Amino acid sequence: MAKAIGIDLGTSAIKCVAMSASGAVVATTEAAFAVTRELPGQAEQNPLDWLAALEAAVNRLDADVAANVCAIGLTGQLPTLVCLQGERPLPSAITWMDSRADAWASSFLDEPRRQMIYERTGMPIDGRYLAPMLRHHRDCFGNGVTTILSAKDFLHFALTGELTTDPSTAAGYGLYDLDGKSWSRELCGIWDVPESLLPAIRPAEATSPLRGDVAARLGLPSGLPVAVGCADSVASVYAMAGLDSGTVCVTTGSSTIIMDSLRDPLRDPRRRYLLTPHAVGGVF
């Protein structure tokens, strides 16, 4: 009877899937939320809208399914910047679709620095990563920001109270050292992002218990293990091909991504592709 729930914080909706231990899909639900596009290049969402959509989507599950949930897994859109003041999210999360930091980030980085960042992170950096987003929009957020999170990480925080991310999502911050498997103090200095603002980095399969008050609102058993989860892109590859190399996976939604799995962290001297941690450690 045990079921696991997968929750995807997508670009336009929260999507839930309940699965049996054998992998059979038992139920699917979803609930949409709005995107603010009032200014040129703007694409913002309210994290509280995500939580309202999460509650709506989970409450649409059959009561018998909800009563037998034994675990929760997470994935989500990225990079999307969420700023916290204490435990409260600021109302404007800047999504990966927002282009307002692009021109500034391009002018800020010269070629040697851009190449150094790629070698360190595996990311051909631009204005869609959390660090340049925060630097560009800092005046809008003010001085009270205590933590920055990506969207999936905020969802994990709301469910468990834990400030944490996984390596695949950390790559979207633009501050993750791929070889060192940690935040880079040098990159934090380049983007003027204090390390104190960053969450802990844990494996995607690490879990924390579901908060009792949240469980009551969702109609789920209290204390369920909630996985830290991973980026939506690597989750889709893991679902389609496992960890096999040489199988090209294409996912299409709000964007289209072409991916393969590698055992060695191969950088491209011409920076034509992203190199990101997979859902499982030691694979890229």
Rosetta silent file (secondary structure, phi, psi, omega in degrees, C-alpha in Angstrom):
SEQUENCE: MAKAIGIDLGTSAIKCVAMSASGAVVATTEAAFAVTRELPGQAEQNPLDWLAALEAAVNRLDADVAANVCAIGLTGQLPTLVCLQGERPLPSAITWMDSRADAWASSFLDEPRRQMIYERTGMPIDGRYLAPMLRHHRDCFGNGVTTILSAKDFLHFALTGELTTDPSTAAGYGLYDLDGKSWSRELCGIWDVPESLLPAIRPAEATSPLRGDVAARLGLPSGLPVAVGCADSVASVYAMAGLDSGTVCVTTGSSTIIMDSLRDPLRDPRRRYLLTPHAVGGVF
SCORE:     score description
SCORE:     0.000 S_00000001
   1 L     0.000  -16.461 -174.287    0.000    0.000    0.000 S_00000001
   2 L   -64.954  139.595 -179.714    2.959    2.339    0.479 S_00000001
   3 E  -129.105  147.611  170.349    3.218    5.201   -2.005 S_00000001
   4 E  -110.779  143.859  177.046    5.896    7.772   -2.756 S_00000001
   5 E  -109.964  128.127  170.083    5.007   11.248   -3.970 S_00000001
   6 E  -100.840  131.722 -179.086    7.162   13.090   -6.459 S_00000001
   7 E  -120.718  122.799  178.808    6.690   16.876   -6.480 S_00000001
   8 E  -113.118  117.080  174.180    7.941   19.007   -9.364 S_00000001
   9 E   -86.996   90.599 -174.872    7.967   22.782   -8.950 S_00000001
  10 L   -82.364 -174.009 -177.505    7.738   23.531  -12.655 S_00000001
  11 L   -70.700  -29.613 -176.105    7.855   26.781  -14.577 S_00000001
  12 L  -129.322   -5.796 -176.610    4.069   27.251  -14.568 S_00000001
  13 E  -160.785  155.567  166.379    2.630   24.665  -12.161 S_00000001
  14 E   -86.743  129.004  178.713    3.237   22.315   -9.257 S_00000001
  15 E  -121.853  133.919  179.946    2.920   18.733  -10.487 S_00000001
  16 E  -120.965  142.968  173.038    2.552   15.696   -8.216 S_00000001
  17 E  -134.687  131.223  174.643    2.785   12.016   -9.009 S_00000001
  18 E  -102.396  131.348 -176.470    2.038    9.176   -6.589 S_00000001
  19 E  -129.660  146.789  175.642    3.830    5.915   -7.330 S_00000001
  20 E   -79.647  171.534  179.236    3.720    2.432   -5.856 S_00000001
  21 L   -62.740  -24.304  179.455    6.813    0.581   -4.673 S_00000001
  22 L   -84.340   -6.571  179.718    6.863   -1.254   -8.016 S_00000001
  23 L    97.766    4.295  179.336    6.995    2.032   -9.939 S_00000001
  24 L   -76.417  137.721  176.540    3.389    2.094  -11.112 S_00000001
  25 E   -77.121  122.340 -177.821    1.789    5.532  -11.370 S_00000001
  26 E   -96.055  -38.376 -177.516   -1.177    5.627   -8.991 S_00000001
  27 E  -160.669  152.359  172.809   -2.272    9.269   -9.367 S_00000001
  28 E  -135.990  142.133  175.908   -1.220   12.613  -10.845 S_00000001
  29 E  -143.275  166.025  173.779   -2.366   16.120   -9.953 S_00000001
  30 E  -158.360  162.299  176.243   -1.256   19.677  -10.625 S_00000001
  31 E  -149.464  132.714 -173.603   -2.023   23.297   -9.761 S_00000001
  32 E   -89.367  164.673  173.555   -0.905   26.377  -11.675 S_00000001
  33 L  -144.273  165.822 -171.946    0.507   29.730  -10.511 S_00000001
  34 L   -90.111  159.189  172.705    1.063   33.101  -12.153 S_00000001
  35 L  -120.861  131.111  177.951    4.150   34.726  -13.689 S_00000001
  36 E   -90.174  124.078 -179.463    4.657   38.510  -13.470 S_00000001
  37 L  -134.042   53.016 -175.629    5.872   40.033  -16.751 S_00000001
  38 L   -82.924  -24.478 -177.527    5.171   43.748  -16.301 S_00000001
  39 L  -113.590  157.298  176.634    8.663   45.001  -17.286 S_00000001
  40 L   -58.267  126.689  178.626   10.849   44.169  -20.314 S_00000001
  41 L    82.100   -6.665 -175.717   12.663   40.899  -19.627 S_00000001
  42 L   -75.912  140.380  171.845   10.871   40.354  -16.318 S_00000001
  43 L  -154.163   90.586 -176.172    9.684   36.895  -15.239 S_00000001
  44 E  -117.915  153.979  175.786    8.939   36.734  -11.518 S_00000001
  45 E  -136.309  156.514  178.607    6.830   34.473   -9.326 S_00000001
  46 L   -96.497  119.511  179.883    5.665   34.671   -5.716 S_00000001
  47 H   -56.763  -28.503  177.500    6.982   31.759   -3.590 S_00000001
  48 H   -67.956  -27.950  174.129    3.765   31.898   -1.535 S_00000001
  49 H   -67.028  -35.788  176.249    1.876   31.101   -4.753 S_00000001
  50 H   -60.626  -44.087 -177.332    4.014   27.974   -5.068 S_00000001
  51 H   -67.336  -37.872  176.452    2.995   26.878   -1.573 S_00000001
  52 H   -64.309  -40.146  178.385   -0.681   27.507   -2.286 S_00000001
  53 H   -67.954  -37.645  177.274   -0.380   25.464   -5.491 S_00000001
  54 H   -60.875  -46.922 -179.805    1.445   22.701   -3.608 S_00000001
  55 H   -62.304  -41.588  179.512   -1.334   22.470   -1.045 S_00000001
  56 H   -64.099  -43.852 -176.953   -3.974   22.417   -3.783 S_00000001
  57 H   -67.073  -43.973 -179.531   -2.182   19.730   -5.807 S_00000001
  58 H   -67.865  -38.347 -179.641   -1.527   17.416   -2.846 S_00000001
  59 H   -69.029  -14.286  176.354   -5.064   17.846   -1.509 S_00000001
  60 L   -82.235   -7.623  175.325   -6.376   16.668   -4.879 S_00000001
  61 L   -71.036  147.609  175.917   -4.893   13.234   -4.258 S_00000001
  62 L   -58.117  142.527 -176.852   -7.327   10.555   -3.162 S_00000001
  63 H   -59.522  -35.999  179.060   -7.495   10.308    0.645 S_00000001
  64 H   -66.820  -35.802  176.703   -6.472    6.621    0.562 S_00000001
  65 H   -66.310  -48.672 -177.793   -3.384    7.515   -1.471 S_00000001
  66 H   -60.429  -37.971 -177.085   -2.437   10.375    0.861 S_00000001
  67 H   -67.709  -21.725 -176.799   -2.852    8.191    3.956 S_00000001
  68 L  -108.286   15.527  176.854   -0.350    5.668    2.618 S_00000001
  69 E   -69.704  132.703 -177.948    2.395    8.050    1.492 S_00000001
  70 E  -115.252  -11.109 -178.579    5.746    6.902    2.864 S_00000001
  71 E  -166.335  158.086  178.861    8.174    9.405    1.284 S_00000001
  72 E  -128.853  132.776  174.245    8.392   12.603   -0.765 S_00000001
  73 E  -115.217  149.680 -174.740   10.846   13.408   -3.561 S_00000001
  74 E  -126.371  147.237  166.837   11.461   16.883   -4.980 S_00000001
  75 E  -151.314  171.182 -178.269   12.627   18.469   -8.187 S_00000001
  76 E  -177.920  169.189  178.203   12.134   21.877   -9.721 S_00000001
  77 L   -60.096  149.295  174.926   12.862   24.701  -12.126 S_00000001
  78 L  -165.155  158.506   -6.604   16.262   26.356  -11.982 S_00000001
  79 L   -80.975  128.420  174.685   18.021   28.650  -11.662 S_00000001
  80 L  -129.285  125.532 -171.604   15.309   30.659   -9.897 S_00000001
  81 E   -90.289  120.481  172.700   16.353   33.047   -7.128 S_00000001
  82 E  -115.428  127.716  177.691   14.420   33.068   -3.844 S_00000001
  83 E  -108.606  131.182  177.515   15.561   35.476   -1.118 S_00000001
  84 E  -105.780  144.180  164.464   14.642   34.873    2.518 S_00000001
  85 E  -114.182  101.071 -169.572   14.498   37.333    5.381 S_00000001
  86 L    67.456 -122.385  178.022   14.681   34.939    8.296 S_00000001
  87 L   -99.198    1.917 -173.925   12.074   32.303    7.469 S_00000001
  88 E   -99.698  126.984  176.133    9.993   34.613    5.274 S_00000001
  89 E   -78.471  139.027  170.948   10.432   34.616    1.477 S_00000001
  90 L   -68.092  147.604 -167.671   10.458   37.962   -0.276 S_00000001
  91 L   -69.524  -15.388 -177.168    7.470   38.057   -2.649 S_00000001
  92 L  -110.966  103.610  170.636    9.435   38.289   -5.901 S_00000001
  93 E   -90.799  127.456 -178.552   11.375   35.192   -6.950 S_00000001
  94 E   -88.610  114.317 -172.798   13.354   35.909  -10.108 S_00000001
  95 L   -83.341  169.275  179.190   12.928   32.915  -12.398 S_00000001
  96 L   -63.979  -16.981  178.917   15.338   31.404  -14.914 S_00000001
  97 L   -80.342  -15.196 -175.702   13.238   33.027  -17.674 S_00000001
  98 L   -73.171  126.953 -174.431   14.093   36.551  -16.447 S_00000001
  99 L  -107.322    7.532 -171.267   16.626   38.212  -18.791 S_00000001
 100 L   -68.691  -21.846  179.249   17.204   41.528  -17.023 S_00000001
 101 L   -92.853   -3.020 -173.174   20.657   40.598  -15.675 S_00000001
 102 H   -61.491  -52.530 -176.010   21.958   39.243  -18.994 S_00000001
 103 H   -64.126  -41.533  179.484   23.499   42.414  -20.433 S_00000001
 104 H   -63.592  -45.973 -179.135   25.050   43.429  -17.131 S_00000001
 105 H   -62.681  -38.127  179.317   26.587   39.990  -16.513 S_00000001
 106 H   -63.399  -39.828 -179.529   27.984   39.917  -20.053 S_00000001
 107 H   -77.169  -24.706 -176.515   29.702   43.285  -19.575 S_00000001
 108 H   -73.630  -30.886 -173.192   30.923   42.401  -16.076 S_00000001
 109 L  -103.443  124.289  171.000   32.956   39.348  -17.144 S_00000001
 110 L   -85.574  173.614 -174.473   36.009   39.536  -19.357 S_00000001
 111 H   -62.379  -46.447  179.107   37.153   36.470  -21.310 S_00000001
 112 H   -59.917  -41.381 -179.322   39.806   35.210  -18.835 S_00000001
 113 H   -69.042  -38.277  178.253   37.386   35.444  -15.908 S_00000001
 114 H   -61.886  -42.371  179.238   34.604   33.782  -17.910 S_00000001
 115 H   -66.927  -40.250  178.177   36.925   30.883  -18.774 S_00000001
 116 H   -60.769  -42.412 -179.508   38.075   30.551  -15.150 S_00000001
 117 H   -65.135  -39.205  178.243   34.463   30.365  -13.965 S_00000001
 118 H   -64.284  -43.831 -179.641   33.673   27.672  -16.543 S_00000001
 119 H   -64.041  -33.849 -178.946   36.688   25.595  -15.489 S_00000001
 120 H   -78.190  -40.888 -171.330   35.710   25.932  -11.846 S_00000001
 121 H  -107.652  -21.731 -171.389   31.965   25.371  -12.170 S_00000001
 122 L    80.783    5.325 -175.826   31.321   23.701  -15.542 S_00000001
 123 L  -109.570  123.673  169.919   28.870   26.522  -16.256 S_00000001
 124 L   -74.836   86.878 -163.272   29.162   28.963  -19.214 S_00000001
 125 L   -61.894  143.795  173.306   27.989   31.699  -16.864 S_00000001
 126 L  -150.060 -169.927 -174.682   25.398   34.332  -17.787 S_00000001
 127 L   -76.081    4.591 -178.948   22.794   36.475  -16.075 S_00000001
 128 L   -94.377    1.121  179.047   20.414   33.560  -15.448 S_00000001
 129 L   -92.072  156.511 -170.865   22.441   32.157  -12.515 S_00000001
 130 H   -62.769  -40.279 -177.241   21.595   33.015   -8.913 S_00000001
 131 H   -63.607  -51.944  176.267   24.822   34.887   -8.065 S_00000001
 132 H   -64.811  -32.972  174.849   24.650   37.410  -10.950 S_00000001
 133 H   -58.131  -49.275 -178.025   20.882   37.708  -10.431 S_00000001
 134 H   -63.496  -43.433 -179.783   21.404   38.667   -6.796 S_00000001
 135 H   -61.426  -42.605 -176.910   24.230   41.076   -7.629 S_00000001
 136 H   -71.352  -36.700 -173.730   22.195   42.799  -10.352 S_00000001
 137 H  -102.870   13.821 -172.350   18.936   43.039   -8.373 S_00000001
 138 H   -56.227  -39.870 -178.389   20.420   43.645   -4.914 S_00000001
 139 H   -62.005  -29.572  179.466   18.918   47.128   -4.556 S_00000001
 140 H   -71.576  -31.068 -176.462   15.454   45.654   -5.077 S_00000001
 141 H   -88.894  -22.562 -179.157   15.913   43.170   -2.237 S_00000001
 142 L    79.907 -169.041 -173.784   17.539   45.537    0.267 S_00000001
 143 L   -98.092    5.173 -174.509   19.982   44.604    3.021 S_00000001
 144 L   -94.593    8.251 -178.659   17.787   42.209    4.968 S_00000001
 145 L   -69.906  126.655  179.801   18.411   39.055    2.913 S_00000001
 146 L  -107.255  -22.048 -179.040   19.600   36.236    5.179 S_00000001
 147 E  -151.966  143.906  168.492   19.532   33.278    2.754 S_00000001
 148 E  -116.096  140.701 -178.443   19.307   32.685   -0.988 S_00000001
 149 E  -138.162  154.967  166.558   17.748   29.520   -2.361 S_00000001
 150 L   -84.251  169.603 -171.469   16.742   28.058   -5.671 S_00000001
 151 H   -59.257  -48.721 -179.865   13.056   27.217   -6.143 S_00000001
 152 H   -61.896  -37.716  179.635   13.293   23.524   -5.275 S_00000001
 153 H   -65.867  -36.035  176.278   15.426   24.341   -2.239 S_00000001
 154 H   -65.263  -40.082  178.792   12.772   26.767   -1.012 S_00000001
 155 H   -61.969  -42.342  177.301   10.151   24.042   -1.362 S_00000001
 156 H   -62.284  -40.765  177.899   12.319   21.700    0.718 S_00000001
 157 H   -62.910  -43.529 -179.513   12.733   24.445    3.324 S_00000001
 158 H   -63.718  -33.749 -178.170    8.972   25.043    3.472 S_00000001
 159 H   -81.746  -31.535 -170.547    8.330   21.310    3.981 S_00000001
 160 H  -123.383  -19.440 -174.063   11.129   20.569    6.461 S_00000001
 161 L    82.134    4.790 -177.962   12.597   23.799    7.835 S_00000001
 162 L   -98.408  132.356  177.108   16.052   22.788    6.533 S_00000001
 163 L   -93.704   97.570 -174.722   18.170   25.202    4.461 S_00000001
 164 E  -151.686  158.629  174.954   19.871   22.857    2.028 S_00000001
 165 E  -139.505  173.700  176.365   20.538   22.175   -1.643 S_00000001
 166 L  -115.304  165.837 -176.719   21.986   19.342   -3.720 S_00000001
 167 H   -58.515  -40.367 -177.646   24.970   19.470   -6.130 S_00000001
 168 H   -66.201  -35.625  177.203   22.886   19.582   -9.352 S_00000001
 169 H   -78.117  -36.395  177.933   20.873   22.522   -8.051 S_00000001
 170 H   -58.518  -31.521  178.669   23.931   24.177   -6.498 S_00000001
 171 H   -57.919  -30.168 -179.655   25.411   24.340  -10.008 S_00000001
 172 H   -76.543   -8.157  175.722   22.695   26.864  -10.854 S_00000001
 173 H   -76.760  -22.247 -175.563   23.941   29.269   -8.183 S_00000001
 174 L    77.533   14.228 -174.866   27.108   29.942  -10.234 S_00000001
 175 L  -128.807    2.454 -173.107   29.175   29.457   -7.059 S_00000001
 176 E   -91.031  124.416  177.373   29.613   25.669   -6.860 S_00000001
 177 E   -82.404  111.626 -172.585   33.129   24.245   -7.268 S_00000001
 178 L   -63.529  -40.988 -179.105   32.632   21.100   -9.338 S_00000001
 179 L   -81.198  -38.335  179.968   35.870   19.399   -8.288 S_00000001
 180 L   -77.961  -14.255  179.394   35.892   20.633   -4.701 S_00000001
 181 L    56.025   42.332 -177.473   32.198   19.717   -4.246 S_00000001
 182 E  -157.630  169.569  172.384   31.653   22.876   -2.205 S_00000001
 183 E   -66.527  141.718 -179.071   30.909   26.577   -2.478 S_00000001
 184 L   -94.200  119.063  177.929   33.847   28.511   -3.906 S_00000001
 185 H   -63.209  -36.229  179.602   35.071   31.375   -1.726 S_00000001
 186 H   -64.156  -44.196  179.849   36.761   32.920   -4.778 S_00000001
 187 H   -69.225  -36.106  174.456   33.537   32.919   -6.803 S_00000001
 188 H   -59.510  -36.898  177.908   31.578   34.296   -3.860 S_00000001
 189 H   -68.047  -39.778  179.778   34.090   37.147   -3.849 S_00000001
 190 H   -61.055  -43.296 -176.211   33.693   37.813   -7.581 S_00000001
 191 H   -93.740    0.345  179.603   29.912   38.128   -7.277 S_00000001
 192 L    57.402   48.232  176.579   29.992   39.724   -3.806 S_00000001
 193 L  -114.195  110.541  178.439   27.793   37.008   -2.302 S_00000001
 194 L   -60.289  137.400  178.718   28.605   36.245    1.355 S_00000001
 195 H   -60.757  -24.784 -179.513   28.969   32.527    2.014 S_00000001
 196 H   -64.289  -17.387  179.175   26.680   32.991    5.008 S_00000001
 197 H   -82.828   -9.798 -169.676   23.749   33.429    2.592 S_00000001
 198 L   -96.317  145.577  178.706   24.187   29.972    1.065 S_00000001
 199 L   -76.744  167.115  172.694   22.484   26.730    2.151 S_00000001
 200 E   -68.561  153.517  178.280   24.267   23.526    3.109 S_00000001
 201 E  -107.292  122.882 -179.340   25.022   21.079    0.276 S_00000001
 202 L  -131.052  159.471  176.970   23.737   17.517    0.764 S_00000001
 203 L   -61.052  152.223 -178.821   23.268   14.522   -1.574 S_00000001
 204 L   -57.930  -32.585 -176.182   20.016   14.464   -3.542 S_00000001
 205 L   -85.545   -5.157  177.228   18.876   11.322   -1.701 S_00000001
 206 L   -63.678  147.762 -176.197   19.426   12.823    1.786 S_00000001
 207 E  -127.516  157.455  170.543   16.182   13.316    3.701 S_00000001
 208 E  -135.690  153.093 -176.553   14.657   15.476    6.420 S_00000001
 209 E   -75.674  143.895  175.587   11.308   14.889    8.185 S_00000001
 210 L   -66.729  129.569  179.876    8.123   16.618    7.052 S_00000001
 211 L   -62.113  143.753 -177.505    7.062   19.267    9.546 S_00000001
 212 H   -62.457  -42.116 -178.824    3.953   18.411   11.542 S_00000001
 213 H   -67.277  -35.167  177.942    2.100   21.663   10.791 S_00000001
 214 H   -70.560  -41.423  179.027    2.789   21.295    7.067 S_00000001
 215 H   -58.451  -39.635 -179.518    1.726   17.647    7.108 S_00000001
 216 H   -63.985  -40.991  179.996   -1.604   18.654    8.658 S_00000001
 217 H   -69.151  -33.056 -177.868   -2.304   21.193    5.895 S_00000001
 218 H   -86.745  -10.884 -177.473   -1.348   18.701    3.182 S_00000001
 219 L    72.202   31.778 -178.346   -3.264   15.799    4.696 S_00000001
 220 L  -117.020  159.327  176.919   -0.118   13.665    4.878 S_00000001
 221 L   -63.362  138.451  178.873    1.456   11.682    7.749 S_00000001
 222 L   -69.750  147.695  175.122    3.781   13.800    9.908 S_00000001
 223 L    82.304    5.522  178.228    7.511   13.073    9.848 S_00000001
 224 L   -55.956  142.028  174.189    7.620   11.618    6.327 S_00000001
 225 E   -69.824  127.297  178.458   11.157   11.611    4.862 S_00000001
 226 E  -112.333  115.890 -178.877   11.482   14.431    2.319 S_00000001
 227 E   -70.665  145.948  174.214   14.411   14.033   -0.070 S_00000001
 228 L   -57.302  -38.351  176.625   16.585   17.053   -0.842 S_00000001
 229 L    80.456 -170.085 -173.278   15.958   16.211   -4.505 S_00000001
 230 E  -151.894  177.678  178.525   17.684   17.496   -7.618 S_00000001
 231 E   -63.193  147.650 -178.594   17.379   19.686  -10.708 S_00000001
 232 H   -60.884  -34.621 -178.033   14.485   18.891  -13.031 S_00000001
 233 H   -65.106  -48.776 -178.215   16.833   18.273  -15.959 S_00000001
 234 H   -72.262  -28.458  175.305   18.940   15.588  -14.269 S_00000001
 235 H   -62.775  -40.166 -179.244   15.838   14.027  -12.721 S_00000001
 236 H   -68.198  -39.079  177.406   14.407   13.516  -16.202 S_00000001
 237 H   -64.542  -42.911  179.966   17.633   11.934  -17.481 S_00000001
 238 H   -61.474  -38.331  178.918   17.778    9.636  -14.465 S_00000001
 239 H   -68.196  -37.700 -174.618   14.177    8.557  -15.132 S_00000001
 240 H   -82.263  -40.300 -169.544   14.784    7.893  -18.835 S_00000001
 241 H  -130.632    5.275 -175.926   18.244    6.328  -18.917 S_00000001
 242 L    63.115 -131.745 -179.741   19.449    5.736  -15.379 S_00000001
 243 L  -112.790   14.151 -176.579   23.188    6.405  -15.262 S_00000001
 244 L   -68.169  132.972  173.376   24.088    4.853  -18.622 S_00000001
 245 L   -84.876  152.835  177.023   26.539    6.829  -20.762 S_00000001
 246 L    87.273    3.875  174.797   25.998    7.139  -24.481 S_00000001
 247 L  -107.400  112.949 -177.987   22.209    7.457  -24.297 S_00000001
 248 L   -83.718  126.698 -179.325   21.116   10.889  -25.469 S_00000001
 249 E  -114.128  134.936  178.294   18.033   12.169  -23.660 S_00000001
 250 E  -119.859  123.822  174.801   15.912   15.088  -24.867 S_00000001
 251 E  -116.728  136.491 -178.236   13.410   16.774  -22.562 S_00000001
 252 E  -128.941  127.685  175.983   11.037   19.419  -23.842 S_00000001
 253 L  -153.759 -118.270  173.107    8.859   21.727  -21.759 S_00000001
 254 L   -70.286  -20.597  172.338    9.352   25.448  -21.195 S_00000001
 255 L  -139.715  169.698  176.339   12.835   24.803  -22.575 S_00000001
 256 E  -119.031  130.732 -176.133   14.499   21.960  -24.480 S_00000001
 257 E  -129.334  134.535  177.393   17.569   20.216  -23.055 S_00000001
 258 E  -112.021  124.402 -171.519   19.770   17.537  -24.650 S_00000001
 259 E  -138.246  152.038  170.077   21.744   15.472  -22.140 S_00000001
 260 L  -133.558  166.251  177.480   24.049   12.493  -21.703 S_00000001
 261 L  -108.537  137.756 -177.339   25.572   10.980  -18.550 S_00000001
 262 L  -128.328  147.078  174.635   29.340   10.952  -17.981 S_00000001
 263 L   -91.717  -20.497  178.896   31.595    9.314  -15.414 S_00000001
 264 L  -114.492  138.267 -178.589   34.387   11.859  -15.964 S_00000001
 265 L   -77.748   80.358 -175.064   33.879   15.640  -15.618 S_00000001
 266 L   -84.963  112.124  174.336   34.869   16.603  -19.174 S_00000001
 267 L   -81.814  154.497  176.097   34.961   20.364  -19.740 S_00000001
 268 L  -101.620  118.645 -179.823   34.625   21.800  -23.240 S_00000001
 269 L   -55.842  -23.833 -179.555   37.479   24.216  -24.117 S_00000001
 270 L   -98.394    4.578  175.698   34.973   26.182  -26.222 S_00000001
 271 L    56.133   41.150 -178.072   32.334   26.261  -23.447 S_00000001
 272 L   -84.524  -15.915 -178.316   29.619   24.885  -25.730 S_00000001
 273 L  -139.604  160.179  173.666   27.900   22.834  -23.041 S_00000001
 274 L   -85.437  143.096  172.827   27.110   22.794  -19.347 S_00000001
 275 L  -117.967  112.680 -172.575   28.755   20.197  -17.132 S_00000001
 276 L  -128.587  149.935  173.742   26.590   19.570  -14.087 S_00000001
 277 L   -61.008  145.303  178.732   26.470   17.021  -11.262 S_00000001
 278 L   -83.700 -175.365  176.865   23.952   14.238  -11.834 S_00000001
 279 L   -69.590  -19.601 -179.338   21.287   13.042   -9.403 S_00000001
 280 L  -119.568  137.301 -177.731   23.819   10.513   -8.092 S_00000001
 281 L   -58.909  144.045  177.596   27.297   11.392   -6.840 S_00000001
 282 L    85.004    2.090  178.245   30.265   10.722   -9.130 S_00000001
 283 L  -125.772  149.681 -174.749   28.231   11.073  -12.339 S_00000001
 284 L  -131.140    0.000    0.000   27.847   14.201  -14.495 S_00000001
